[in-house]
Amino acid sequence: MEAKTRLINFVIDSLFYLLLSVGFIWLVKDYLQKDDARVIFISGYFIYFFISEQIFGQTVGKKITKTQVVREDTKTKPSIIQILIRTIVRIIPLYFLSHPFIGKGLHDYFSKTILIKT
């Protein structure tokens, strides 16, 4: 998958996730403790990607760019373990910098998945 499409996915998903998180935090702000917002941001990031890719095979960014996550070997829907691995690897700081060095993201490399046009 071309780097430009991946960058567009990343930007769209980041903005969408940010809007969802800020909106949720604003709604529950009266009930939050000091570090709750940080926990919401981190767990929300995990939940957004895991649920989107497990249920739909794509996030909002991938839907807009007409791309989808599939198994590297069979080009079919990834297993729940593969999606879990993709999602966990995304939490690694600056993981997205791996694209230029290994030709695909660490989340694709470790989960044995790829991104295809739909």
C-alpha positions as CSV (number, residue, x, y, z in Angstrom):
1,M,0.0,0.0,0.0
2,E,1.3,3.4,-0.9
3,A,2.7,5.6,1.9
4,K,0.5,8.5,0.9
5,T,-2.7,6.4,1.6
6,R,-1.3,5.2,4.9
7,L,-0.5,8.8,5.9
8,I,-4.0,9.9,5.0
9,N,-5.5,7.0,7.0
10,F,-3.3,8.0,10.0
11,V,-4.3,11.7,9.9
12,I,-8.0,10.9,9.5
13,D,-8.0,8.3,12.2
14,S,-6.0,10.5,14.5
15,L,-8.4,13.4,14.0
16,F,-11.5,11.2,14.4
17,Y,-10.1,9.6,17.5
18,L,-9.2,12.9,19.0
19,L,-12.6,14.4,18.4
20,L,-14.3,11.3,20.0
21,S,-12.0,11.4,23.0
22,V,-12.3,15.1,23.6
23,G,-16.1,14.9,23.2
24,F,-16.3,12.0,25.6
25,I,-14.0,13.7,28.2
26,W,-16.0,16.9,27.9
27,L,-19.2,14.9,28.6
28,V,-17.8,13.2,31.7
29,K,-15.5,16.0,32.9
30,D,-17.4,16.5,36.2
31,Y,-16.7,12.9,37.1
32,L,-13.0,12.6,36.2
33,Q,-10.1,12.4,38.6
34,K,-6.7,14.0,37.9
35,D,-5.2,11.3,35.6
36,D,-8.4,9.9,34.2
37,A,-8.2,11.8,30.9
38,R,-4.8,10.2,30.2
39,V,-6.3,6.7,30.8
40,I,-9.3,7.6,28.6
41,F,-7.0,8.7,25.7
42,I,-4.8,5.6,25.9
43,S,-7.6,3.0,26.3
44,G,-9.8,4.9,23.8
45,Y,-7.0,4.6,21.2
46,F,-6.8,0.9,21.8
47,I,-10.6,0.4,21.7
48,Y,-11.0,2.5,18.6
49,F,-8.6,0.5,16.5
50,F,-9.4,-2.9,17.9
51,I,-13.2,-2.6,17.5
52,S,-13.0,-0.9,14.1
53,E,-10.7,-3.4,12.6
54,Q,-12.1,-6.5,14.3
55,I,-15.8,-5.7,13.4
56,F,-15.5,-3.8,10.1
57,G,-12.0,-4.6,8.9
58,Q,-11.3,-0.9,8.6
59,T,-11.3,2.3,10.6
60,V,-12.9,5.6,9.5
61,G,-9.7,6.6,7.7
62,K,-9.6,3.2,5.8
63,K,-13.3,3.5,5.0
64,I,-12.7,7.0,3.4
65,T,-9.6,5.8,1.5
66,K,-11.3,2.6,0.5
67,T,-8.7,0.3,2.1
68,Q,-9.1,-2.7,4.3
69,V,-7.0,-4.9,6.6
70,V,-6.6,-8.5,5.5
71,R,-4.4,-11.5,6.4
72,E,-1.1,-11.4,4.5
73,D,-1.3,-15.1,3.5
74,T,-4.9,-15.6,2.4
75,K,-6.2,-12.0,1.9
76,T,-9.1,-12.8,4.2
77,K,-10.4,-11.3,7.4
78,P,-7.7,-11.3,10.1
79,S,-8.1,-13.3,13.2
80,I,-8.9,-11.6,16.5
81,I,-5.3,-12.4,17.6
82,Q,-3.9,-10.6,14.5
83,I,-6.1,-7.5,15.2
84,L,-5.0,-7.6,18.9
85,I,-1.3,-7.7,17.9
86,R,-1.9,-4.8,15.4
87,T,-3.5,-2.8,18.1
88,I,-0.9,-3.5,20.8
89,V,1.9,-2.6,18.4
90,R,0.3,0.7,17.7
91,I,0.7,1.8,21.3
92,I,4.5,1.7,20.8
93,P,5.7,5.3,20.6
94,L,6.6,6.4,17.1
95,Y,5.8,2.9,15.7
96,F,4.7,4.6,12.4
97,L,8.3,5.5,11.6
98,S,8.9,1.9,10.7
99,H,7.2,2.2,7.3
100,P,10.3,3.7,5.5
101,F,12.6,1.1,7.0
102,I,10.8,-2.2,6.6
103,G,8.3,-1.3,3.8
104,K,5.3,-1.7,6.0
105,G,4.3,-0.7,9.5
106,L,5.4,-2.7,12.5
107,H,1.7,-3.4,13.2
108,D,1.4,-5.1,9.8
109,Y,4.8,-6.9,10.2
110,F,4.1,-8.5,13.6
111,S,0.5,-9.3,12.9
112,K,1.1,-10.8,9.4
113,T,-1.6,-8.5,7.9
114,I,-1.6,-6.1,5.0
115,L,-3.7,-3.2,3.7
116,I,-5.5,-3.6,0.4
117,K,-7.8,-1.4,-1.8
118,T,-11.4,-2.5,-1.6
